[in-house]
Amino acid sequence: MGNLKKKRRLKMSKHKRRKRLKSNRHKKRTWQK
């Protein structure tokens, strides 16, 4: 059970990281404008 939880956490963090990168990209664009 512990291992499964760890794996699930890794997957979630990966998704969050991707979303953050996308939002950061948009923020940078508006900043340059």
PDB file of N, CA, C and O in Angstrom:
ATOM      1  N   MET A   1       0.842  -1.199   0.000  1.00  0.00           N
ATOM      2  CA  MET A   1       0.000   0.000   0.000  1.00  0.00           C
ATOM      3  C   MET A   1       0.885   1.260   0.000  1.00  0.00           C
ATOM      4  O   MET A   1       0.632   2.213  -0.738  1.00  0.00           O
ATOM      5  N   GLY A   2       1.911   1.240   0.834  1.00  0.00           N
ATOM      6  CA  GLY A   2       2.798   2.412   0.894  1.00  0.00           C
ATOM      7  C   GLY A   2       3.401   2.720  -0.474  1.00  0.00           C
ATOM      8  O   GLY A   2       3.477   3.878  -0.885  1.00  0.00           O
ATOM      9  N   ASN A   3       3.827   1.666  -1.174  1.00  0.00           N
ATOM     10  CA  ASN A   3       4.452   1.874  -2.485  1.00  0.00           C
ATOM     11  C   ASN A   3       3.454   2.493  -3.462  1.00  0.00           C
ATOM     12  O   ASN A   3       3.794   3.398  -4.224  1.00  0.00           O
ATOM     13  N   LEU A   4       2.232   1.999  -3.430  1.00  0.00           N
ATOM     14  CA  LEU A   4       1.200   2.511  -4.357  1.00  0.00           C
ATOM     15  C   LEU A   4       0.985   4.005  -4.118  1.00  0.00           C
ATOM     16  O   LEU A   4       0.874   4.788  -5.062  1.00  0.00           O
ATOM     17  N   LYS A   5       0.929   4.383  -2.849  1.00  0.00           N
ATOM     18  CA  LYS A   5       0.700   5.787  -2.507  1.00  0.00           C
ATOM     19  C   LYS A   5       1.837   6.639  -3.079  1.00  0.00           C
ATOM     20  O   LYS A   5       1.608   7.711  -3.639  1.00  0.00           O
ATOM     21  N   LYS A   6       3.056   6.142  -2.927  1.00  0.00           N
ATOM     22  CA  LYS A   6       4.230   6.889  -3.421  1.00  0.00           C
ATOM     23  C   LYS A   6       4.119   7.087  -4.933  1.00  0.00           C
ATOM     24  O   LYS A   6       4.352   8.179  -5.452  1.00  0.00           O
ATOM     25  N   LYS A   7       3.759   6.010  -5.624  1.00  0.00           N
ATOM     26  CA  LYS A   7       3.657   6.077  -7.098  1.00  0.00           C
ATOM     27  C   LYS A   7       2.585   7.096  -7.488  1.00  0.00           C
ATOM     28  O   LYS A   7       2.781   7.902  -8.397  1.00  0.00           O
ATOM     29  N   ARG A   8       1.471   7.047  -6.798  1.00  0.00           N
ATOM     30  CA  ARG A   8       0.357   7.957  -7.120  1.00  0.00           C
ATOM     31  C   ARG A   8       0.815   9.406  -6.904  1.00  0.00           C
ATOM     32  O   ARG A   8       0.491  10.296  -7.691  1.00  0.00           O
ATOM     33  N   ARG A   9       1.558   9.618  -5.845  1.00  0.00           N
ATOM     34  CA  ARG A   9       2.017  10.976  -5.512  1.00  0.00           C
ATOM     35  C   ARG A   9       2.938  11.488  -6.634  1.00  0.00           C
ATOM     36  O   ARG A   9       2.862  12.648  -7.040  1.00  0.00           O
ATOM     37  N   LEU A  10       3.796  10.603  -7.115  1.00  0.00           N
ATOM     38  CA  LEU A  10       4.741  11.002  -8.169  1.00  0.00           C
ATOM     39  C   LEU A  10       3.969  11.443  -9.414  1.00  0.00           C
ATOM     40  O   LEU A  10       4.298  12.449 -10.042  1.00  0.00           O
ATOM     41  N   LYS A  11       2.944  10.674  -9.751  1.00  0.00           N
ATOM     42  CA  LYS A  11       2.160  10.984 -10.954  1.00  0.00           C
ATOM     43  C   LYS A  11       1.503  12.363 -10.797  1.00  0.00           C
ATOM     44  O   LYS A  11       1.529  13.184 -11.714  1.00  0.00           O
ATOM     45  N   MET A  12       0.926  12.593  -9.638  1.00  0.00           N
ATOM     46  CA  MET A  12       0.226  13.860  -9.399  1.00  0.00           C
ATOM     47  C   MET A  12       1.202  15.034  -9.483  1.00  0.00           C
ATOM     48  O   MET A  12       0.918  16.045 -10.126  1.00  0.00           O
ATOM     49  N   SER A  13       2.349  14.887  -8.829  1.00  0.00           N
ATOM     50  CA  SER A  13       3.331  15.980  -8.827  1.00  0.00           C
ATOM     51  C   SER A  13       3.762  16.283 -10.267  1.00  0.00           C
ATOM     52  O   SER A  13       3.994  17.438 -10.625  1.00  0.00           O
ATOM     53  N   LYS A  14       3.865  15.232 -11.086  1.00  0.00           N
ATOM     54  CA  LYS A  14       4.296  15.436 -12.480  1.00  0.00           C
ATOM     55  C   LYS A  14       3.264  16.310 -13.196  1.00  0.00           C
ATOM     56  O   LYS A  14       3.618  17.243 -13.916  1.00  0.00           O
ATOM     57  N   HIS A  15       2.000  15.999 -12.991  1.00  0.00           N
ATOM     58  CA  HIS A  15       0.931  16.757 -13.660  1.00  0.00           C
ATOM     59  C   HIS A  15       0.948  18.208 -13.186  1.00  0.00           C
ATOM     60  O   HIS A  15       0.842  19.138 -13.985  1.00  0.00           O
ATOM     61  N   LYS A  16       1.081  18.381 -11.879  1.00  0.00           N
ATOM     62  CA  LYS A  16       1.088  19.741 -11.314  1.00  0.00           C
ATOM     63  C   LYS A  16       2.262  20.522 -11.894  1.00  0.00           C
ATOM     64  O   LYS A  16       2.139  21.704 -12.216  1.00  0.00           O
ATOM     65  N   ARG A  17       3.400  19.846 -12.024  1.00  0.00           N
ATOM     66  CA  ARG A  17       4.606  20.515 -12.525  1.00  0.00           C
ATOM     67  C   ARG A  17       4.340  21.024 -13.954  1.00  0.00           C
ATOM     68  O   ARG A  17       4.699  22.149 -14.303  1.00  0.00           O
ATOM     69  N   ARG A  18       3.707  20.174 -14.763  1.00  0.00           N
ATOM     70  CA  ARG A  18       3.446  20.531 -16.166  1.00  0.00           C
ATOM     71  C   ARG A  18       2.519  21.759 -16.216  1.00  0.00           C
ATOM     72  O   ARG A  18       2.749  22.693 -16.984  1.00  0.00           O
ATOM     73  N   LYS A  19       1.488  21.735 -15.395  1.00  0.00           N
ATOM     74  CA  LYS A  19       0.523  22.844 -15.391  1.00  0.00           C
ATOM     75  C   LYS A  19       1.237  24.135 -14.974  1.00  0.00           C
ATOM     76  O   LYS A  19       1.016  25.195 -15.559  1.00  0.00           O
ATOM     77  N   ARG A  20       2.091  24.028 -13.961  1.00  0.00           N
ATOM     78  CA  ARG A  20       2.793  25.206 -13.456  1.00  0.00           C
ATOM     79  C   ARG A  20       3.666  25.796 -14.572  1.00  0.00           C
ATOM     80  O   ARG A  20       3.718  27.011 -14.765  1.00  0.00           O
ATOM     81  N   LEU A  21       4.347  24.907 -15.299  1.00  0.00           N
ATOM     82  CA  LEU A  21       5.239  25.362 -16.372  1.00  0.00           C
ATOM     83  C   LEU A  21       4.425  26.130 -17.417  1.00  0.00           C
ATOM     84  O   LEU A  21       4.837  27.185 -17.897  1.00  0.00           O
ATOM     85  N   LYS A  22       3.271  25.577 -17.750  1.00  0.00           N
ATOM     86  CA  LYS A  22       2.423  26.227 -18.773  1.00  0.00           C
ATOM     87  C   LYS A  22       1.999  27.615 -18.287  1.00  0.00           C
ATOM     88  O   LYS A  22       2.106  28.590 -19.030  1.00  0.00           O
ATOM     89  N   SER A  23       1.523  27.706 -17.051  1.00  0.00           N
ATOM     90  CA  SER A  23       1.054  28.996 -16.525  1.00  0.00           C
ATOM     91  C   SER A  23       2.235  29.974 -16.465  1.00  0.00           C
ATOM     92  O   SER A  23       2.085  31.158 -16.765  1.00  0.00           O
ATOM     93  N   ASN A  24       3.401  29.467 -16.078  1.00  0.00           N
ATOM     94  CA  ASN A  24       4.584  30.333 -15.995  1.00  0.00           C
ATOM     95  C   ASN A  24       4.906  30.903 -17.369  1.00  0.00           C
ATOM     96  O   ASN A  24       5.275  32.071 -17.493  1.00  0.00           O
ATOM     97  N   ARG A  25       4.767  30.082 -18.389  1.00  0.00           N
ATOM     98  CA  ARG A  25       5.078  30.509 -19.754  1.00  0.00           C
ATOM     99  C   ARG A  25       4.158  31.676 -20.125  1.00  0.00           C
ATOM    100  O   ARG A  25       4.595  32.680 -20.687  1.00  0.00           O
ATOM    101  N   HIS A  26       2.882  31.516 -19.797  1.00  0.00           N
ATOM    102  CA  HIS A  26       1.913  32.568 -20.136  1.00  0.00           C
ATOM    103  C   HIS A  26       2.247  33.851 -19.376  1.00  0.00           C
ATOM    104  O   HIS A  26       2.168  34.948 -19.928  1.00  0.00           O
ATOM    105  N   LYS A  27       2.612  33.704 -18.130  1.00  0.00           N
ATOM    106  CA  LYS A  27       2.945  34.880 -17.313  1.00  0.00           C
ATOM    107  C   LYS A  27       4.125  35.619 -17.935  1.00  0.00           C
ATOM    108  O   LYS A  27       4.119  36.846 -18.034  1.00  0.00           O
ATOM    109  N   LYS A  28       5.125  34.869 -18.347  1.00  0.00           N
ATOM    110  CA  LYS A  28       6.327  35.474 -18.945  1.00  0.00           C
ATOM    111  C   LYS A  28       5.927  36.262 -20.194  1.00  0.00           C
ATOM    112  O   LYS A  28       6.436  37.356 -20.439  1.00  0.00           O
ATOM    113  N   ARG A  29       5.014  35.694 -20.974  1.00  0.00           N
ATOM    114  CA  ARG A  29       4.591  36.343 -22.227  1.00  0.00           C
ATOM    115  C   ARG A  29       3.960  37.692 -21.903  1.00  0.00           C
ATOM    116  O   ARG A  29       4.280  38.698 -22.536  1.00  0.00           O
ATOM    117  N   THR A  30       3.077  37.713 -20.933  1.00  0.00           N
ATOM    118  CA  THR A  30       2.393  38.967 -20.597  1.00  0.00           C
ATOM    119  C   THR A  30       3.420  39.957 -20.043  1.00  0.00           C
ATOM    120  O   THR A  30       3.318  41.164 -20.266  1.00  0.00           O
ATOM    121  N   TRP A  31       4.392  39.438 -19.331  1.00  0.00           N
ATOM    122  CA  TRP A  31       5.410  40.315 -18.749  1.00  0.00           C
ATOM    123  C   TRP A  31       6.192  41.018 -19.854  1.00  0.00           C
ATOM    124  O   TRP A  31       6.452  42.219 -19.784  1.00  0.00           O
ATOM    125  N   GLN A  32       6.567  40.236 -20.886  1.00  0.00           N
ATOM    126  CA  GLN A  32       7.362  40.806 -21.986  1.00  0.00           C
ATOM    127  C   GLN A  32       6.538  41.850 -22.726  1.00  0.00           C
ATOM    128  O   GLN A  32       7.067  42.861 -23.188  1.00  0.00           O
ATOM    129  N   LYS A  33       5.226  41.593 -22.835  1.00  0.00           N
ATOM    130  CA  LYS A  33       4.362  42.522 -23.558  1.00  0.00           C
ATOM    131  C   LYS A  33       4.344  43.807 -22.754  1.00  0.00           C
ATOM    132  O   LYS A  33       3.684  44.770 -23.143  1.00  0.00           O
TER     133      LYS A  33
END
